Amino acid sequence: MAMKQTSRFALAALACASLLLGCYVEPGPGPGPAPPPPPPPQQTEVVEAPPPPPPPESEPAPPPPPGPDYGWVAGYQRWNGHGYAWERGHYEHRPHAGARWNGAHWEERGRAHVWVEGRWE
């Protein structure tokens, strides 16, 4: 009788051990990859010197910002490859504290002129 009880105990212990050893949990994914960097500013290359932009249109004073992390992007004449079109001023969320808006502009590169879209720096 003692042998039967020992066998049952051994079987029960083996069953419990196999259950415990068989329960393997895969670790979940880590924090994940870092977000991709912002895309480079769009550029339009023009071989001839572009015409100067028309004067800025008048805009009313900007309303209060929607939050402390927003900065005002003033309206400007945007080059679309064929001519200028007015882009109205608006608020944008700053990518980091102290970010400064660098407005759209023409850059001379060699014998070409490149239109560089505005961006946060």
All heavy atoms as an XYZ file, in Angstrom:
940
protein
N       0.828     -1.182      0.000
C       0.000      0.000      0.000
C       0.865      1.235      0.000
O       0.547      2.187     -0.702
C      -0.902     -0.044      1.228
C      -1.746      1.145      1.353
S      -3.349      0.743      0.752
C      -4.257      2.002      1.419
N       1.956      1.233      0.736
C       2.855      2.374      0.762
C       3.459      2.608     -0.607
O       3.684      3.735     -1.000
C       3.945      2.154      1.798
N       3.670      1.536     -1.352
C       4.238      1.659     -2.695
C       3.253      2.357     -3.627
O       3.647      3.178     -4.432
C       4.587      0.264     -3.211
C       5.252      0.300     -4.534
S       6.852      1.041     -4.308
C       7.710      0.205     -5.555
N       1.938      1.988     -3.534
C       0.924      2.629     -4.373
C       0.829      4.116     -4.067
O       0.725      4.941     -4.955
C      -0.437      1.976     -4.162
C      -0.662      0.751     -4.969
C      -2.087      0.324     -4.762
C      -2.411     -0.785     -5.720
N      -3.771     -1.233     -5.584
N       0.882      4.457     -2.800
C       0.782      5.870     -2.408
C       1.999      6.650     -2.899
O       1.877      7.765     -3.379
C       0.675      5.961     -0.882
C      -0.169      7.100     -0.443
C      -0.432      7.060      1.049
O       0.230      6.361      1.800
N      -1.417      7.806      1.462
N       3.184      6.053     -2.818
C       4.401      6.706     -3.302
C       4.330      6.895     -4.807
O       4.725      7.935     -5.326
C       5.640      5.873     -2.924
O       5.628      5.642     -1.523
C       6.910      6.574     -3.304
N       3.820      5.906     -5.522
C       3.698      6.005     -6.975
C       2.732      7.125     -7.356
O       2.990      7.890     -8.281
C       3.208      4.692     -7.577
O       4.122      3.671     -7.342
N       1.614      7.183     -6.652
C       0.642      8.253     -6.941
C       1.252      9.631     -6.666
O       1.075     10.564     -7.426
C      -0.614      8.068     -6.080
C      -1.482      6.978     -6.560
C      -2.742      6.953     -5.750
N      -3.445      5.701     -6.006
C      -4.410      5.240     -5.282
N      -4.800      5.910     -4.208
N      -5.006      4.122     -5.578
N       1.995      9.730     -5.551
C       2.636     10.994     -5.218
C       3.663     11.369     -6.281
O       3.733     12.509     -6.720
C       3.294     10.897     -3.842
C       4.000     12.168     -3.449
C       3.289     13.267     -2.982
C       5.372     12.276     -3.566
C       3.923     14.440     -2.645
C       6.010     13.446     -3.219
C       5.296     14.530     -2.757
N       4.427     10.381     -6.727
C       5.446     10.636     -7.754
C       4.792     11.074     -9.061
O       5.259     11.986     -9.733
C       6.314      9.397     -7.950
N       3.689     10.406     -9.427
C       2.976     10.782    -10.660
C       2.395     12.196    -10.554
O       2.465     12.979    -11.487
C       1.858      9.776    -10.946
C       2.293      8.462    -11.603
C       1.111      7.500    -11.683
C       2.837      8.726    -12.980
N       1.838     12.505     -9.404
C       1.268     13.844     -9.211
C       2.369     14.897     -9.265
O       2.208     15.966     -9.881
C       0.523     13.916     -7.889
N       3.511     14.612     -8.634
C       4.628     15.562     -8.659
C       5.152     15.729    -10.076
O       5.464     16.841    -10.525
C       5.735     15.087     -7.727
N       5.240     14.646    -10.827
C       5.706     14.711    -12.218
C       4.739     15.511    -13.085
O       5.146     16.318    -13.918
C       5.878     13.290    -12.756
C       6.449     13.168    -14.154
C       7.842     13.801    -14.223
C       6.510     11.716    -14.589
N       3.446     15.311    -12.880
C       2.436     16.054    -13.644
C       2.526     17.553    -13.343
O       2.476     18.395    -14.248
C       1.043     15.527    -13.327
N       2.670     17.885    -12.069
C       2.792     19.309    -11.701
C       4.067     19.909    -12.287
O       4.059     21.026    -12.805
C       2.792     19.468    -10.181
S       1.170     19.211     -9.444
N       5.149     19.175    -12.217
C       6.419     19.680    -12.754
C       6.317     19.879    -14.254
O       6.789     20.881    -14.800
C       7.558     18.717    -12.399
N       5.672     18.943    -14.960
C       5.556     19.104    -16.410
C       4.666     20.287    -16.762
O       4.901     20.988    -17.743
C       5.045     17.816    -17.050
O       3.720     17.563    -16.641
N       3.631     20.522    -15.953
C       2.792     21.695    -16.197
C       3.572     22.989    -15.985
O       3.477     23.927    -16.768
C       1.560     21.679    -15.284
C       0.459     20.701    -15.657
C      -0.619     20.708    -14.576
C      -0.140     21.064    -17.002
N       4.350     23.039    -14.909
C       5.121     24.243    -14.619
C       6.218     24.464    -15.652
O       6.458     25.579    -16.096
C       5.727     24.174    -13.218
C       4.735     24.288    -12.066
C       5.454     24.066    -10.739
C       4.056     25.637    -12.087
N       6.876     23.396    -16.048
C       7.954     23.538    -17.030
C       7.414     23.811    -18.423
O       8.074     24.420    -19.241
C       8.828     22.276    -17.036
C       9.630     22.057    -15.759
C      10.346     20.727    -15.830
C      10.613     23.180    -15.545
N       6.217     23.365    -18.692
C       5.643     23.562    -20.020
C       5.051     24.934    -20.219
O       4.685     25.308    -21.317
N       4.927     25.744    -19.176
C       4.337     27.075    -19.284
C       5.439     28.094    -19.509
O       5.958     28.683    -18.570
C       3.547     27.424    -18.016
S       2.102     26.407    -17.804
N       5.801     28.295    -20.739
C       6.820     29.279    -21.090
C       6.130     30.467    -21.733
O       5.324     30.295    -22.644
C       7.844     28.675    -22.053
C       8.839     29.684    -22.559
C       9.841     30.155    -21.729
C       8.749     30.195    -23.844
C      10.744     31.096    -22.171
C       9.649     31.128    -24.295
C      10.648     31.572    -23.457
O      11.547     32.505    -23.890
N       6.414     31.635    -21.247
C       5.803     32.849    -21.786
C       6.873     33.627    -22.532
O       7.913     33.956    -21.978
C       5.198     33.713    -20.654
C       4.633     34.992    -21.217
C       4.153     32.926    -19.903
N       6.594     33.881    -23.814
C       7.519     34.690    -24.621
C       7.507     36.110    -24.091
O       6.450     36.659    -23.801
C       7.060     34.723    -26.082
C       7.258     33.436    -26.825
C       8.605     33.392    -27.507
O       9.197     34.448    -27.731
O       9.050     32.277    -27.798
N       8.677     36.737    -23.972
C       8.666     38.148    -23.562
C       8.030     38.988    -24.658
O       8.189     38.706    -25.843
C      10.145     38.488    -23.364
C      10.901     37.428    -24.085
C      10.009     36.216    -24.166
N       7.298     39.998    -24.264
C       6.649     40.880    -25.229
C       7.663     41.756    -25.939
O       8.840     41.796    -25.582
N       7.226     42.445    -26.973
C       8.153     43.324    -27.678
C       8.607     44.470    -26.780
O       7.895     44.877    -25.879
C       7.331     43.844    -28.860
C       5.915     43.703    -28.428
C       5.886     42.509    -27.495
N       9.790     44.964    -27.045
C      10.342     46.082    -26.284
C       9.611     47.362    -26.630
O       8.506     47.341    -27.174
N      10.222     48.494    -26.354
C       9.558     49.767    -26.623
C       9.354     50.024    -28.107
O       8.669     50.927    -28.492
C      10.499     50.801    -25.997
C      11.818     50.122    -25.888
C      11.525     48.659    -25.743
N       9.971     49.218    -28.959
C       9.793     49.387    -30.398
C      10.857     50.298    -30.970
O      11.627     50.932    -30.247
N      10.904     50.343    -32.287
C      11.932     51.174    -32.918
C      11.638     52.663    -32.727
O      10.495     53.057    -32.526
C      11.839     50.783    -34.395
C      10.444     50.286    -34.565
C      10.074     49.657    -33.244
N      12.672     53.450    -32.805
C      12.509     54.906    -32.697
C      11.713     55.397    -33.895
O      11.777     54.810    -34.976
C      13.877     55.574    -32.659
N      10.933     56.466    -33.730
C      10.178     56.981    -34.872
C      11.145     57.461    -35.946
O      12.267     57.880    -35.654
C       9.367     58.141    -34.288
C      10.073     58.502    -33.032
C      10.752     57.272    -32.540
N      10.723     57.390    -37.206
C      11.621     57.827    -38.274
C      11.875     59.329    -38.184
O      11.037     60.073    -37.669
C      10.850     57.479    -39.550
C       9.421     57.439    -39.138
C       9.423     56.977    -37.706
N      13.035     59.776    -38.679
C      13.305     61.214    -38.652
C      12.345     61.932    -39.590
O      11.798     61.331    -40.506
C      14.754     61.315    -39.150
C      14.966     60.075    -39.956
C      14.091     59.015    -39.320
N      12.127     63.231    -39.357
C      11.219     63.960    -40.244
C      11.776     63.979    -41.657
O      12.992     63.944    -41.852
C      11.170     65.372    -39.642
C      12.372     65.477    -38.787
C      12.727     64.097    -38.349
N      10.893     64.009    -42.660
C      11.386     64.021    -44.031
C      12.157     65.310    -44.302
O      11.887     66.346    -43.697
C      10.106     63.956    -44.874
C       9.037     64.479    -43.991
C       9.451     64.115    -42.588
N      13.126     65.243    -45.217
C      13.858     66.466    -45.540
C      12.915     67.464    -46.205
O      11.916     67.071    -46.795
C      14.941     65.994    -46.520
C      14.419     64.715    -47.087
C      13.547     64.106    -46.025
N      13.222     68.752    -46.095
C      12.343     69.738    -46.713
C      12.284     69.528    -48.224
O      13.260     69.122    -48.835
C      12.982     71.084    -46.367
C      14.280     70.783    -45.727
C      14.359     69.336    -45.436
N      11.103     69.799    -48.782
C      10.959     69.675    -50.232
C      11.759     70.774    -50.906
O      11.830     71.896    -50.424
C       9.497     69.793    -50.626
C       8.653     68.664    -50.099
C       7.198     68.863    -50.471
O       6.793     69.926    -50.931
N       6.416     67.831    -50.278
N      12.370     70.419    -52.025
C      13.181     71.384    -52.747
C      12.828     71.335    -54.225
O      12.606     70.272    -54.779
C      14.664     71.097    -52.555
C      15.081     71.177    -51.105
C      16.538     70.821    -50.890
O      17.203     70.351    -51.785
N      17.019     71.057    -49.694
N      12.764     72.476    -54.839
C      12.518     72.595    -56.259
C      13.713     73.314    -56.860
O      14.026     74.428    -56.451
C      11.233     73.419    -56.524
O      10.156     72.799    -55.835
C      10.930     73.507    -57.991
N      14.390     72.660    -57.792
C      15.575     73.268    -58.391
C      15.191     73.978    -59.681
O      14.457     73.452    -60.507
C      16.618     72.193    -58.698
C      17.928     72.766    -59.168
C      19.015     71.721    -59.290
O      19.230     70.977    -58.315
O      19.635     71.661    -60.352
N      15.684     75.186    -59.845
C      15.436     75.996    -61.030
C      16.788     76.481    -61.528
O      17.577     77.025    -60.750
C      14.523     77.206    -60.684
C      14.329     78.093    -61.881
C      13.204     76.716    -60.149
N      17.077     76.270    -62.816
C      18.389     76.658    -63.346
C      18.474     78.169    -63.506
O      19.462     78.788    -63.149
C      18.674     75.936    -64.677
C      19.973     76.410    -65.281
C      18.706     74.433    -64.446
N      17.423     78.786    -64.026
C      17.430     80.244    -64.155
C      17.028     80.861    -62.822
O      16.336     80.240    -62.029
C      16.424     80.690    -65.214
C      16.793     80.254    -66.614
C      15.747     80.716    -67.616
O      15.042     81.704    -67.333
O      15.643     80.083    -68.648
N      17.470     82.080    -62.619
C      17.075     82.777    -61.392
C      15.558     82.920    -61.375
O      14.957     83.318    -62.369
C      17.736     84.144    -61.325
N      14.916     82.560    -60.273
C      13.452     82.665    -60.203
C      13.029     84.121    -60.096
O      13.799     84.969    -59.669
C      13.116     81.903    -58.932
C      14.342     82.065    -58.088
C      15.492     82.070    -59.044
N      11.789     84.385    -60.441
C      11.297     85.745    -60.238
C      11.157     86.011    -58.752
O      10.940     85.091    -57.967
C       9.935     85.740    -60.931
C       9.501     84.311    -60.893
C      10.771     83.497    -60.984
N      11.282     87.259    -58.356
C      11.084     87.552    -56.925
C       9.624     87.308    -56.554
O       8.732     87.463    -57.375
C      11.451     89.028    -56.800
C      11.322     89.572    -58.172
C      11.575     88.449    -59.134
N       9.383     86.902    -55.311
C       7.990     86.666    -54.912
C       7.234     87.986    -54.806
O       7.817     89.037    -54.557
C       8.120     86.008    -53.538
C       9.453     86.410    -53.031
C      10.326     86.613    -54.231
N       5.921     87.932    -54.994
C       5.120     89.130    -54.779
C       5.134     89.492    -53.301
O       5.515     88.676    -52.457
C       3.718     88.731    -55.230
C       3.728     87.273    -55.462
C       5.137     86.802    -55.446
N       4.739     90.694    -52.965
C       4.718     91.076    -51.540
C       3.753     90.188    -50.766
O       2.789     89.675    -51.323
C       4.261     92.531    -51.549
C       3.659     92.758    -52.877
C       4.240     91.757    -53.827
N       4.014     90.011    -49.469
C       3.098     89.195    -48.664
C       1.720     89.817    -48.595
O       1.576     91.036    -48.637
C       3.737     89.156    -47.283
C       4.943     89.998    -47.339
C       5.122     90.536    -48.710
N       0.729     88.967    -48.520
C      -0.645     89.454    -48.348
C      -0.822     89.830    -46.884
O      -0.144     89.305    -46.006
C      -1.640     88.361    -48.749
C      -1.568     88.035    -50.225
C      -2.615     87.017    -50.649
O      -3.576     86.760    -49.884
O      -2.468     86.481    -51.748
N      -1.731     90.770    -46.635
C      -1.946     91.163    -45.234
C      -2.844     90.122    -44.569
O      -3.793     89.635    -45.155
C      -2.570     92.552    -45.154
O      -3.851     92.534    -45.731
N      -2.470     89.784    -43.352
C      -3.243     88.827    -42.568
C      -3.597     89.485    -41.244
O      -2.827     90.292    -40.731
C      -2.439     87.564    -42.286
C      -2.226     86.674    -43.477
C      -1.579     85.354    -43.078
O      -0.580     85.355    -42.349
O      -2.089     84.310    -43.507
N      -4.737     89.120    -40.678
C      -5.055     89.648    -39.345
C      -4.070     89.085    -38.324
O      -3.390     88.093    -38.575
C      -6.475     89.147    -39.085
C      -6.664     87.989    -40.013
C      -5.757     88.226    -41.188
N      -3.994     89.723    -37.182
C      -3.122     89.237    -36.112
C      -3.530     87.809    -35.765
O      -4.714     87.470    -35.789
C      -3.245     90.131    -34.891
N      -2.554     86.952    -35.451
C      -2.913     85.564    -35.152
C      -3.734     85.458    -33.874
O      -3.553     86.237    -32.942
C      -1.565     84.866    -34.992
C      -0.581     85.941    -34.722
C      -1.124     87.194    -35.347
N      -4.652     84.501    -33.841
C      -5.426     84.280    -32.608
C      -4.502     83.680    -31.545
O      -3.372     83.302    -31.852
C      -6.493     83.266    -33.052
C      -5.874     82.560    -34.213
C      -4.988     83.559    -34.892
N      -4.960     83.571    -30.319
C      -4.123     82.936    -29.294
C      -3.789     81.497    -29.703
O      -4.597     80.835    -30.345
C      -4.991     82.950    -28.032
C      -6.063     83.944    -28.299
C      -6.240     84.018    -29.783
N      -2.602     81.017    -29.339
C      -2.228     79.650    -29.727
C      -3.115     78.615    -29.037
O      -3.633     78.855    -27.944
C      -0.780     79.516    -29.261
C      -0.603     80.558    -28.224
C      -1.561     81.667    -28.542
N      -3.280     77.447    -29.670
C      -4.105     76.407    -29.049
C      -3.446     75.771    -27.827
O      -4.093     75.083    -27.063
C      -4.286     75.369    -30.160
C      -3.218     75.638    -31.147
C      -2.827     77.074    -30.999
N      -2.159     76.010    -27.626
C      -1.458     75.455    -26.473
C      -0.052     76.016    -26.401
O       0.423     76.647    -27.347
N       0.658     75.790    -25.299
C       1.995     76.365    -25.145
C       3.044     75.754    -26.076
O       4.076     76.349    -26.314
C       2.347     76.078    -23.682
C       1.499     74.910    -23.313
C       0.247     75.016    -24.135
N       2.758     74.584    -26.643
C       3.722     73.921    -27.516
C       3.518     74.252    -28.988
O       4.030     73.554    -29.854
C       3.647     72.400    -27.327
C       4.019     71.971    -25.924
O       4.762     72.714    -25.261
O       3.562     70.908    -25.489
N       2.764     75.300    -29.277
C       2.477     75.668    -30.660
C       3.184     76.966    -31.020
O       3.309     77.861    -30.193
C       0.969     75.820    -30.878
C       0.249     74.492    -30.899
C      -0.068     73.829    -29.726
C      -0.072     73.888    -32.105
C      -0.702     72.609    -29.742
C      -0.713     72.666    -32.131
C      -1.029     72.023    -30.945
O      -1.647     70.812    -30.972
N       3.643     77.036    -32.258
C       4.294     78.245    -32.751
C       3.587     78.738    -34.003
O       3.039     77.949    -34.778
N       3.605     80.043    -34.196
C       2.943     80.655    -35.349
C       3.861     80.589    -36.556
O       5.028     80.970    -36.490
C       2.578     82.096    -35.041
C       1.925     82.807    -36.192
C       2.466     83.775    -36.978
C       0.598     82.590    -36.677
N       1.567     84.168    -37.930
C       0.405     83.465    -37.763
C      -0.433     81.740    -36.302
C      -0.782     83.514    -38.480
C      -1.630     81.796    -37.015
C      -1.794     82.672    -38.081
N       3.342     80.085    -37.665
C       4.035     80.066    -38.947
C       3.347     81.133    -39.793
O       2.187     80.969    -40.175
C       3.933     78.676    -39.616
C       4.567     78.706    -40.995
C       4.573     77.621    -38.740
N       4.050     82.226    -40.029
C       3.456     83.345    -40.767
C       3.174     82.946    -42.213
O       3.841     82.079    -42.780
C       4.401     84.542    -40.729
N       2.178     83.583    -42.805
C       1.859     83.329    -44.203
C       3.020     83.750    -45.111
O       3.825     84.603    -44.750
N       3.100     83.135    -46.284
C       4.192     83.438    -47.217
C       3.787     83.059    -48.637
O       2.831     82.331    -48.861
C       5.463     82.689    -46.804
C       5.362     81.200    -46.914
C       5.860     80.516    -48.018
C       4.756     80.454    -45.910
C       5.759     79.137    -48.109
C       4.654     79.086    -45.996
C       5.154     78.422    -47.102
O       5.046     77.060    -47.204
N       4.542     83.572    -49.575
C       4.346     83.234    -50.978
C       5.116     81.939    -51.261
O       6.329     81.900    -51.164
C       4.848     84.368    -51.888
C       4.109     85.663    -51.745
C       2.701     85.611    -52.337
O       2.285     84.640    -52.960
N       1.954     86.686    -52.139
N       4.398     80.876    -51.577
C       4.997     79.553    -51.803
C       5.217     79.331    -53.297
O       4.326     79.567    -54.102
C       4.070     78.486    -51.248
C       4.483     77.077    -51.532
C       3.356     76.128    -51.083
N       3.551     74.820    -51.640
C       4.146     73.838    -50.995
N       4.592     74.023    -49.785
N       4.291     72.666    -51.555
N       6.405     78.862    -53.654
C       6.721     78.534    -55.047
C       6.184     77.143    -55.351
O       6.450     76.194    -54.623
C       8.227     78.576    -55.261
C       8.641     78.223    -56.652
C       9.208     77.065    -57.067
C       8.526     79.042    -57.810
N       9.456     77.106    -58.404
C       9.044     78.317    -58.892
C       8.023     80.319    -58.039
C       9.081     78.819    -60.181
C       8.066     80.826    -59.325
C       8.594     80.079    -60.389
N       5.397     76.989    -56.412
C       4.827     75.683    -56.752
C       5.445     75.087    -58.018
O       4.924     74.141    -58.578
C       3.303     75.775    -56.888
C       2.877     76.681    -58.030
O       3.653     77.009    -58.923
N       1.621     77.088    -58.010
N       6.563     75.646    -58.458
C       7.217     75.143    -59.661
C       6.878     75.946    -60.900
O       7.586     75.883    -61.891
N       5.774     76.693    -60.842
C       5.343     77.500    -61.993
C       5.104     78.952    -61.606
O       5.148     79.839    -62.435
C       4.060     76.923    -62.591
C       4.178     75.486    -62.970
N       4.909     75.058    -64.048
C       3.674     74.368    -62.394
C       4.849     73.737    -64.123
N       4.109     73.300    -63.123
N       4.825     79.173    -60.372
C       4.531     80.519    -59.896
C       4.353     80.483    -58.386
O       4.562     79.464    -57.744
N       3.976     81.609    -57.834
C       3.788     81.717    -56.388
C       2.310     81.612    -56.037
O       1.455     82.056    -56.794
C       4.336     83.054    -55.884
C       5.840     83.139    -55.934
C       6.480     83.723    -57.022
C       6.616     82.640    -54.909
C       7.867     83.800    -57.073
C       7.991     82.715    -54.945
C       8.611     83.299    -56.036
O       9.979     83.366    -56.067
N       2.045     81.025    -54.891
C       0.684     80.931    -54.356
C       0.761     81.280    -52.868
O       1.708     80.890    -52.188
C       0.123     79.527    -54.550
N      -0.217     82.003    -52.372
C      -0.204     82.441    -50.981
C      -0.582     81.292    -50.051
O      -1.584     80.609    -50.236
C      -1.166     83.613    -50.774
C      -1.184     84.090    -49.352
C      -2.190     83.941    -48.445
C      -0.133     84.761    -48.667
N      -1.830     84.494    -47.245
C      -0.562     85.011    -47.351
C       1.140     85.189    -49.039
C       0.211     85.648    -46.402
C       1.921     85.834    -48.096
C       1.464     86.059    -46.797
N       0.236     81.062    -49.051
C      -0.036     80.103    -47.980
C      -0.385     80.917    -46.741
O       0.423     81.731    -46.287
C       1.200     79.246    -47.666
C       1.542     78.241    -48.726
C       0.625     77.040    -48.704
O       0.144     76.661    -47.616
O       0.394     76.485    -49.776
N      -1.562     80.704    -46.199
C      -1.999     81.458    -45.017
C      -1.210     81.038    -43.788
O      -0.763     79.906    -43.668
C      -3.484     81.208    -44.768
C      -4.346     81.765    -45.886
C      -5.794     81.475    -45.655
N      -6.187     82.052    -44.370
C      -7.334     81.808    -43.775
N      -8.199     80.985    -44.304
N      -7.620     82.371    -42.617
N      -1.064     81.962    -42.857
C      -0.395     81.660    -41.600
C      -1.230     80.694    -40.767
O      -2.447     80.628    -40.897
N      -0.556     79.932    -39.919
C      -1.240     78.949    -39.086
C      -0.327     78.538    -37.924
O       0.866     78.812    -37.929
C      -1.612     77.714    -39.910
C      -0.417     77.026    -40.509
N       0.182     77.452    -41.674
C       0.296     75.966    -40.085
C       1.219     76.679    -41.939
N       1.314     75.761    -40.992
N      -0.925     77.904    -36.930
C      -0.150     77.368    -35.815
C       0.281     75.947    -36.139
O      -0.463     75.194    -36.763
C      -0.980     77.364    -34.520
C      -1.038     78.713    -33.856
C      -2.155     79.513    -33.956
C       0.057     79.184    -33.146
C      -2.200     80.756    -33.357
C       0.016     80.430    -32.534
C      -1.104     81.204    -32.653
O      -1.143     82.436    -32.060
N       1.483     75.600    -35.698
C       1.981     74.231    -35.810
C       2.558     73.820    -34.465
O       3.108     74.642    -33.743
C       3.088     74.122    -36.867
C       2.584     74.071    -38.267
C       3.658     73.687    -39.268
O       4.748     73.205    -38.871
O       3.406     73.870    -40.465
N       2.433     72.540    -34.187
C       2.997     71.990    -32.950
C       4.514     71.946    -33.103
O       5.023     71.400    -34.073
C       2.437     70.591    -32.693
C       2.801     70.062    -31.355
N       3.902     69.267    -31.150
C       2.224     70.231    -30.145
C       3.978     68.955    -29.879
N       2.970     69.535    -29.246
N       5.216     72.548    -32.150
C       6.683     72.535    -32.199
C       7.179     71.106    -31.979
O       6.676     70.395    -31.118
C       7.263     73.427    -31.111
C       7.059     74.884    -31.357
C       7.810     75.695    -30.296
N       7.735     77.095    -30.631
C       7.016     77.975    -29.954
N       6.355     77.607    -28.888
N       6.982     79.232    -30.337
N       8.206     70.672    -32.745
C       8.716     69.309    -32.557
C       9.466     69.128    -31.245
O       9.584     68.020    -30.753
C       9.634     69.097    -33.755
C      10.003     70.469    -34.200
C       8.862     71.361    -33.848
N       9.983     70.216    -30.670
C      10.667     70.153    -29.379
C      10.681     71.550    -28.781
O      10.491     72.549    -29.485
C      12.103     69.598    -29.505
C      12.958     70.358    -30.477
N      13.608     71.519    -30.149
C      13.246     70.116    -31.780
C      14.270     71.975    -31.211
N      14.064     71.136    -32.217
N      10.901     71.617    -27.484
C      10.915     72.919    -26.806
C      12.019     73.787    -27.399
O      13.111     73.313    -27.679
C      11.144     72.722    -25.314
N      11.741     75.021    -27.625
C      12.737     75.944    -28.163
C      12.908     75.865    -29.665
O      13.785     76.521    -30.225
N      12.092     75.057    -30.354
C      12.206     74.955    -31.809
C      11.882     76.309    -32.430
O      11.020     77.043    -31.960
C      11.266     73.881    -32.342
N      12.610     76.644    -33.489
C      12.434     77.924    -34.175
C      12.061     77.655    -35.622
O      12.619     76.785    -36.272
C      13.754     78.695    -34.114
C      13.675     80.127    -34.600
C      15.011     80.823    -34.454
N      16.038     80.307    -35.332
C      16.132     80.573    -36.643
N      15.245     81.348    -37.211
N      17.111     80.077    -37.359
N      11.085     78.410    -36.146
C      10.615     78.246    -37.521
C      11.558     78.974    -38.471
O      11.863     80.148    -38.281
C       9.195     78.775    -37.676
C       8.687     78.662    -39.076
C       8.532     79.664    -39.982
C       8.270     77.469    -39.734
N       8.053     79.163    -41.159
C       7.885     77.814    -41.030
C       8.195     76.134    -39.347
C       7.416     76.878    -41.952
C       7.737     75.203    -40.258
C       7.350     75.582    -41.542
N      12.034     78.258    -39.482
C      12.855     78.844    -40.538
C      11.974     78.851    -41.779
O      11.651     77.793    -42.329
C      14.120     77.998    -40.749
C      15.080     78.624    -41.733
O      14.874     79.749    -42.175
N      16.109     77.898    -42.076
N      11.565     80.033    -42.223
C      10.614     80.166    -43.325
C      11.147     79.685    -44.664
O      12.355     79.535    -44.878
N      10.224     79.431    -45.587
C      10.572     79.009    -46.942
C      11.392     80.106    -47.623
O      11.185     81.290    -47.386
C       9.303     78.721    -47.735
N      12.335     79.674    -48.470
C      13.212     80.657    -49.122
C      13.932     80.030    -50.311
O      13.948     78.814    -50.492
C      14.241     81.181    -48.112
C      15.121     80.101    -47.559
N      14.712     79.274    -46.535
C      16.368     79.699    -47.890
C      15.667     78.417    -46.253
N      16.696     78.638    -47.070
N      14.529     80.892    -51.125
C      15.379     80.452    -52.229
C      16.810     80.353    -51.739
O      17.270     81.186    -50.975
C      15.345     81.456    -53.384
C      14.093     81.405    -54.194
C      13.063     82.293    -54.156
C      13.748     80.427    -55.162
N      12.092     81.916    -55.030
C      12.489     80.773    -55.675
C      14.370     79.268    -55.652
C      11.837     80.019    -56.649
C      13.731     78.524    -56.617
C      12.473     78.902    -57.112
N      17.529     79.315    -52.193
C      18.960     79.188    -51.918
C      19.679     79.045    -53.244
O      19.227     78.328    -54.125
C      19.253     77.933    -51.078
C      19.009     78.102    -49.613
C      19.427     76.874    -48.811
O      20.135     75.993    -49.357
O      19.041     76.799    -47.645
N      20.795     79.736    -53.367
C      21.613     79.599    -54.572
C      22.597     78.466    -54.334
O      23.322     78.454    -53.341
C      22.353     80.910    -54.851
C      22.937     80.948    -56.228
C      23.492     82.317    -56.570
O      22.992     83.313    -56.013
O      24.412     82.362    -57.377
N      22.611     77.489    -55.235
C      23.524     76.353    -55.132
C      24.198     76.169    -56.495
O      23.587     75.650    -57.417
C      22.786     75.081    -54.734
C      22.185     75.191    -53.349
C      21.607     73.885    -52.897
N      20.948     74.040    -51.606
C      20.112     73.167    -51.105
N      19.815     72.062    -51.761
N      19.557     73.378    -49.926
N      25.422     76.595    -56.547
C      26.121     76.547    -57.833
C      25.459     77.495    -58.803
O      25.259     78.672    -58.512
N      25.089     76.963    -59.971
C      24.418     77.795    -60.973
C      22.899     77.678    -60.882
O      22.190     78.259    -61.683
C      24.888     77.393    -62.369
C      26.332     77.800    -62.623
C      26.766     77.467    -64.014
N      26.923     76.018    -64.119
C      26.831     75.328    -65.238
N      26.568     75.924    -66.370
N      26.993     74.024    -65.233
N      22.406     76.922    -59.918
C      20.958     76.720    -59.792
C      20.432     77.408    -58.537
O      21.177     77.740    -57.624
C      20.644     75.227    -59.720
N      19.141     77.626    -58.526
C      18.440     78.163    -57.362
C      17.508     77.070    -56.867
O      16.849     76.396    -57.654
C      17.636     79.413    -57.730
C      18.507     80.572    -58.050
N      19.135     80.710    -59.259
C      18.867     81.646    -57.315
C      19.845     81.825    -59.254
N      19.687     82.411    -58.094
N      17.445     76.896    -55.564
C      16.642     75.835    -54.974
C      15.632     76.461    -54.015
O      16.000     77.267    -53.163
C      17.547     74.825    -54.217
C      16.711     73.741    -53.566
C      18.566     74.223    -55.157
N      14.358     76.097    -54.190
C      13.307     76.542    -53.285
C      13.263     75.566    -52.120
O      13.066     74.361    -52.284
C      11.952     76.552    -53.999
C      10.794     76.892    -53.132
C       9.845     76.043    -52.666
C      10.452     78.177    -52.617
N       8.936     76.716    -51.891
C       9.289     78.037    -51.849
C      11.022     79.440    -52.726
C       8.682     79.098    -51.201
C      10.423     80.505    -52.073
C       9.256     80.321    -51.329
N      13.469     76.064    -50.908
C      13.487     75.232    -49.713
C      12.253     75.572    -48.883
O      12.047     76.722    -48.510
C      14.771     75.483    -48.888
C      14.786     74.631    -47.628
C      16.014     75.235    -49.727
N      11.424     74.550    -48.624
C      10.231     74.743    -47.814
C      10.618     75.124    -46.382
O      11.693     74.764    -45.910
C       9.402     73.463    -47.772
C       8.805     73.069    -49.118
C       7.702     74.012    -49.574
O       7.124     74.734    -48.750
O       7.424     74.005    -50.770
N       9.736     75.819    -45.689
C       9.971     76.174    -44.301
C      10.033     74.921    -43.430
O       9.452     73.896    -43.764
N      10.751     75.043    -42.299
C      10.898     73.879    -41.409
C      11.246     74.344    -40.007
O      11.705     75.458    -39.805
C      11.957     72.927    -41.931
C      13.341     73.550    -41.981
C      14.364     72.654    -42.676
N      15.658     73.279    -42.747
C      16.047     74.125    -43.667
N      15.231     74.477    -44.622
N      17.258     74.626    -43.643
N      11.029     73.461    -39.043
C      11.382     73.729    -37.655
C      12.842     73.358    -37.446
O      13.299     72.337    -37.926
C      10.521     72.915    -36.705
C       9.101     73.371    -36.663
C       8.041     72.805    -37.297
C       8.590     74.497    -35.960
N       6.903     73.511    -37.034
C       7.211     74.557    -36.207
C       9.159     75.475    -35.139
C       6.411     75.539    -35.669
C       8.341     76.456    -34.600
C       6.986     76.482    -34.867
N      13.557     74.193    -36.723
C      14.973     73.901    -36.407
C      15.168     73.957    -34.915
O      14.451     74.548    -34.195
C      15.888     74.920    -37.069
C      15.840     74.805    -38.568
C      16.750     75.831    -39.248
O      17.129     76.839    -38.635
O      17.058     75.608    -40.404
